[in-house]
Amino acid sequence: YGITCRCFVHSGIQETSGEKVMRNRLVIWSILLIVGFLIGFIPQYARSHRLQQNVSAIDGQLAKCRSAEQLSQLRSSATLMYLEATQKNYGTSGDYAGRFFDQAQHLANDTQDEALRNSLRELLAARDQITAGLAKGDDAVVPAMQKILAGVEQNTTQ
């Protein structure tokens, strides 16, 4: 009979030209979907990476500000301790001395700066002498406090 079949035999499965077109369209759409995803993903990934770097830089600045604030509080406590001792307010000066030495101990334990840590430990060596002198109301501690205040000013000014 004169009927020709436009079917392809492939591995025992017959595929018409319409099925082949559909398969090609499916492959093209799949590729376009993947390309579209990548086109959207890559800029978002780059933006996310850039924002992470900005956050890291800001975290570093925040750490520096916190450190500067702690050093400022330490200088304030040392100044108030010395001021109250020169005015012979040994009880109040003792309170400031306790605060100063606690702050200095905390900073010495937490700082990454080896030079600052060593200078704070040198200042902490006078803790017992100063607190005992203030408890007795001995004005001989004032020169030792002056030395501490000078050391704090010298070593904590950034």
Residue pairs with C-beta under 8 A, 6 or more apart in sequence:
6 16
6 17
7 14
7 15
7 16
8 14
8 15
8 16
8 20
15 23
67 111
68 158
70 103
70 106
70 107
71 107
71 156
71 157
71 158
73 103
74 100
74 103
74 104
74 107
74 152
74 156
75 152
75 153
75 156
75 157
77 96
77 99
77 100
77 103
78 100
78 145
78 148
78 149
78 152
79 149
80 93
80 96
81 93
81 96
81 97
81 99
81 100
81 145
81 148
81 149
82 93
82 142
82 145
82 146
82 148
82 149
83 93
84 90
84 92
84 93
84 96
85 93
85 134
85 139
85 141
85 142
85 145
86 142
88 137
88 139
90 134
90 135
90 137
91 134
93 134
93 145
94 131
94 134
94 135
97 130
97 131
97 134
97 145
98 131
100 148
101 124
101 127
101 130
101 131
104 120
104 123
104 124
105 120
105 124
107 116
107 120
108 116
108 117
108 120
108 121
108 124
111 117
111 120
115 155
116 155
116 156
119 151
119 155
120 155
122 151
123 148
123 151
123 152
123 155
126 144
126 147
126 148
129 141
129 144
130 141
130 144
130 145
130 148
133 140
133 141
133 144
134 141
